[in-house]
C-alpha cells in the first residue's frame, strides 16, 4: 500500500493569482482565505488573487500569503480523504506542516509567519545580504567554498535542496567571492536569487531571537501526523521541542534533501507538493526517480493529482 507525504513550499514560490481558482470552486478553500483575512486584519485574499506583485514579494506579506494558499489547497485534499503518513515543509512550509498535524492553530500560524517575515527582513539592511544557488557541486565542496569565501564576510550553506543544488546565504561580497571559487571548482552555474534578505544563515539570528518571544506565547499541541524538522532532518519528538526548532530554523540551514531521504527510507512512495509552484516536486525526483511526485497548485494540478490517486 502506498505511503503519502504532503510537502509544502517556502518563500519564493508566490505569484499573483495563486489559489484563486481553487477558492472559487471549493468553499473549504475560500474559508481558509477568509479566516486569514480576519486573523491578519488586512485583505490577504485580494493580494493572493490579484497582487500587485510588488506587494506580494514583501516578506511579511509573502509568508502568510503562501501559508494561507497552501493550507487552502490542503483542505481540498483532506476533504477528498487524502491523509498523509508524514509531512514536511521547506522553511516557511514547516509552519504549514505543523498546522495540518494539529500542533499549531491556523490563525496563530498566519500571525506568526507575518511577524517572522518582518523580523527576517529587519535583521539585515536591504542590499547588504543575498542568496545564490550553486548548481553541480557536492555538499562537502560547497561547505569548503563557504569557509574559504568567509575571509571577506559571512557566507554559509542555507538550503540543501537536492543533489547538485545547494543555496548559499550571507553578505553580498562573500557570496560573490564564493561564486567565483565555485566556478573555479567546476560549478555548472551559480544563480543569484531574487530574495530580500540572506535567509537561513547566522546573520538572521537576531530575527530568531525576536520571533522566540512570539513563539513562547503560542500554544502548541500534540502532533497528530509526524512532522520532519528542517533543522535536524529528523521527526519532531513532541510539541515541547517545536519552539526551539522554529527559533533555530530562522538562522540554520534547511536540510531538505536529508528530510526527503528519511521519508523515502521510511516507506513514502508518493509525495504531494501542496501550495504555489512545483519546485519541491522537482527536488524529490532528483533525489529519487523511483518515487511519484505530484503537486496541487491550481484546479488543473488538483484534478490531475486526484486522478493519479484514483480519487
C-alpha positions in Angstrom: 0.0 0.0 0.0 1.2 3.5 -0.9 2.5 5.8 1.8 1.9 9.5 1.2 3.9 12.6 2.3 2.5 16.1 2.0 5.2 18.7 1.4 4.9 22.5 1.5 6.9 25.1 -0.4 8.7 28.1 1.1 9.2 31.7 0.2 9.8 32.5 -3.5 7.0 30.3 -4.8 4.4 33.1 -4.6 2.7 34.6 -7.6 -0.4 36.9 -8.2 -3.5 34.7 -8.8 -2.4 31.9 -6.5 -5.3 30.0 -5.0 -8.0 31.9 -6.9 -9.5 29.1 -9.0 -9.3 26.7 -6.0 -11.1 29.1 -3.7 -13.8 29.9 -6.3 -14.5 26.2 -6.8 -14.2 24.8 -3.2 -15.8 26.5 -0.2 -13.4 24.8 2.2 -10.6 26.6 0.5 -12.3 30.0 0.4 -13.0 29.6 4.1 -9.2 29.5 4.8 -8.7 32.8 3.0 -11.5 34.4 5.0 -10.0 33.2 8.3 -6.6 34.6 7.3 -8.1 38.0 6.4 -9.8 38.1 9.9 -6.6 37.0 11.7 -4.3 39.4 9.9 -6.6 42.4 9.7 -6.0 43.1 6.0 -7.1 41.6 2.7 -4.5 38.8 2.1 -7.1 37.1 -0.1 -7.1 40.0 -2.6 -3.2 40.1 -2.5 -3.1 36.4 -3.3 -5.7 36.5 -6.0 -4.8 39.9 -7.7 -1.4 41.1 -6.4 0.1 43.5 -7.1 3.4 41.5 -7.3 5.5 44.3 -5.6 3.3 43.9 -2.5 3.2 40.2 -2.6 7.0 39.9 -2.6 7.3 41.8 0.7 8.5 39.2 3.1 5.9 39.9 5.8 3.1 39.5 3.2 4.7 36.7 1.2 4.9 34.3 4.2 1.3 34.5 5.4 0.1 34.5 1.7 1.9 31.3 0.8 0.9 29.7 4.1 -2.8 30.6 3.5 -2.8 29.4 -0.1 -1.1 26.1 0.9 -3.5 25.3 3.7 -6.5 26.2 1.5 -5.3 23.7 -1.1 -4.6 21.1 1.5 -8.2 21.4 2.9 -9.5 20.3 -0.5 -7.3 17.2 -0.5 -8.3 16.5 3.1 -12.0 16.7 2.2 -11.3 14.1 -0.5 -9.8 11.7 2.0 -6.1 12.3 1.4 -4.4 11.9 4.8 -0.6 11.8 4.8 1.6 9.4 6.8 4.1 12.2 7.2 4.6 15.9 6.4 7.4 18.3 5.9 7.8 21.9 4.6 10.7 23.9 3.3 11.4 26.8 5.7 8.1 28.7 5.9 6.4 25.5 4.7 7.2 23.8 8.1 4.5 26.0 9.6 2.0 24.5 7.2 3.1 21.0 8.3 2.6 21.9 11.9 -0.9 23.3 11.1 -2.1 20.1 9.3 -0.5 18.0 12.0 -2.8 19.7 14.5 0.1 21.2 16.5 -0.5 24.8 15.5 -3.8 26.7 15.0 -4.0 28.2 11.6 -4.9 31.7 12.9 -1.8 31.6 15.2 0.3 30.4 12.2 -0.6 33.3 9.9 0.1 35.8 12.6 3.4 34.2 13.5 4.7 34.0 9.9 3.8 37.6 9.3 6.0 38.6 12.2 8.6 36.1 11.2 8.8 37.7 7.7 9.1 41.2 9.3 11.8 40.2 11.7 13.8 38.4 8.9 13.6 41.5 6.7 14.7 43.8 9.5 17.7 41.6 10.5 19.9 42.7 7.6 19.6 46.1 5.9 18.3 45.9 2.3 21.1 45.4 -0.2 23.7 44.0 2.2 22.8 40.4 2.1 21.6 37.8 -0.5 21.4 34.2 -1.6 22.7 32.2 -4.6 22.0 28.7 -5.9 25.2 26.7 -6.6 24.5 24.0 -9.3 26.5 20.9 -9.9 28.8 20.6 -6.8 28.7 18.2 -3.9 27.7 19.5 -0.5 31.1 19.0 1.0 32.7 21.1 -1.7 30.2 23.9 -1.2 30.9 23.8 2.5 34.6 24.2 1.8 33.9 27.1 -0.6 31.9 28.9 2.1 34.8 28.5 4.6 37.2 29.9 2.0 35.0 32.8 1.0 34.2 33.7 4.6 37.6 35.6 4.7 35.7 38.5 3.1 32.4 38.2 5.0 29.6 35.8 6.2 28.6 33.1 3.7 27.1 29.7 4.6 25.1 26.8 3.1 21.5 27.7 3.6 19.3 25.2 1.7 20.5 21.6 0.9 17.8 21.1 -1.7 18.8 18.1 -3.7 22.0 16.5 -5.3 23.7 19.3 -7.2 21.7 22.2 -5.9 22.7 24.0 -2.7 21.7 27.5 -1.9 24.3 29.7 -0.1 23.4 32.8 2.0 25.2 35.7 3.5 26.8 39.1 2.8 26.9 40.1 -0.8 30.7 40.4 -1.1 31.2 37.0 0.4 28.6 35.4 -1.9 30.3 37.0 -4.9 33.6 35.5 -3.7 32.0 32.1 -3.1 30.5 32.2 -6.7 34.0 32.9 -8.2 35.5 29.9 -6.2 32.5 27.7 -7.1 33.0 28.3 -10.8 36.8 27.6 -10.5 35.9 24.3 -8.8 33.5 23.3 -11.7 30.1 24.5 -10.7 27.7 24.3 -13.7 26.1 27.6 -12.7 25.7 30.0 -9.8 22.4 31.8 -9.8 21.7 34.9 -7.7 18.2 34.6 -6.1 15.7 37.4 -6.0 15.3 37.5 -2.2 15.0 40.4 0.2 17.3 39.0 2.9 20.0 36.3 3.5 17.7 33.6 4.9 18.9 30.6 6.9 22.4 31.9 7.9 23.9 33.3 11.1 23.1 36.9 10.1 19.4 36.1 10.8 20.0 35.1 14.5 18.5 38.4 15.7 15.3 37.6 13.8 15.1 34.2 15.6 15.6 35.9 18.9 12.7 38.3 18.2 10.5 35.5 17.0 11.2 33.5 20.1 9.0 35.8 22.2 6.0 35.3 19.9 6.6 31.6 19.7 6.7 31.2 23.5 3.3 32.9 23.7 1.8 30.5 21.2 0.1 27.3 22.2 1.5 24.2 20.5 -0.5 20.9 20.8 0.3 17.2 20.3 1.2 16.2 16.8 -1.4 14.0 15.0 0.8 13.5 11.9 4.6 13.0 12.1 6.5 16.2 11.1 10.1 16.3 10.0 12.1 19.4 11.2 14.2 21.4 8.7 17.0 21.9 11.3 17.6 18.2 12.2 16.0 16.3 9.3 14.5 14.1 12.0 11.0 13.6 13.3 9.9 16.2 15.8 9.6 14.2 19.0 6.8 16.1 20.7 5.2 19.6 20.9 7.7 20.7 23.6 10.6 20.9 21.2 8.8 22.8 18.4 9.6 26.3 19.8 13.3 25.7 19.9 13.4 24.1 16.5 11.5 27.1 14.9 13.8 29.6 16.5 16.9 27.7 15.2 15.3 27.3 11.8 15.5 31.0 11.0 19.3 31.0 11.0 20.2 27.3 10.4 20.4 25.6 7.0 17.3 23.7 5.7 18.2 20.0 5.4 15.6 19.3 2.7 17.4 16.5 0.8 18.0 14.7 4.1 14.4 15.1 5.1 13.2 13.6 1.8 15.6 10.7 2.1 14.3 10.0 5.6 10.7 9.9 4.3 11.7 7.5 1.5 13.7 5.3 3.9 10.5 5.0 6.0 8.4 3.9 3.0 7.0 7.0 1.4 6.5 6.4 -2.3 4.1 9.3 -3.1 4.9 13.0 -2.5 2.3 15.7 -3.0 3.6 19.2 -3.0 0.7 21.5 -1.8 0.9 25.2 -2.4 2.3 27.6 -5.1 4.8 26.3 -7.7 6.3 22.8 -8.1 10.0 23.2 -7.2 9.8 20.7 -4.3 8.4 18.0 -6.7 11.4 18.6 -8.9 13.8 18.2 -5.9 12.1 14.9 -4.9 12.6 13.5 -8.4 16.3 14.5 -8.4 16.7 12.8 -5.0 15.0 9.5 -6.1 13.4 8.9 -9.5 11.6 5.8 -8.3 9.0 7.7 -6.2 6.0 9.5 -7.5 5.7 13.3 -7.1 2.6 15.4 -7.7 1.6 19.0 -6.9 -1.6 20.9 -6.1 -1.2 24.5 -7.2 -4.4 25.2 -9.1 -7.5 23.4 -10.4 -5.7 21.5 -13.2 -3.0 20.2 -11.0 -5.5 19.3 -8.3 -7.6 17.3 -10.8 -4.5 15.6 -12.2 -3.3 14.6 -8.7 -6.8 13.3 -7.6 -7.0 11.3 -10.9 -3.5 9.8 -10.3 -4.6 8.8 -6.8 -7.8 7.3 -8.2 -9.9 9.7 -6.0 
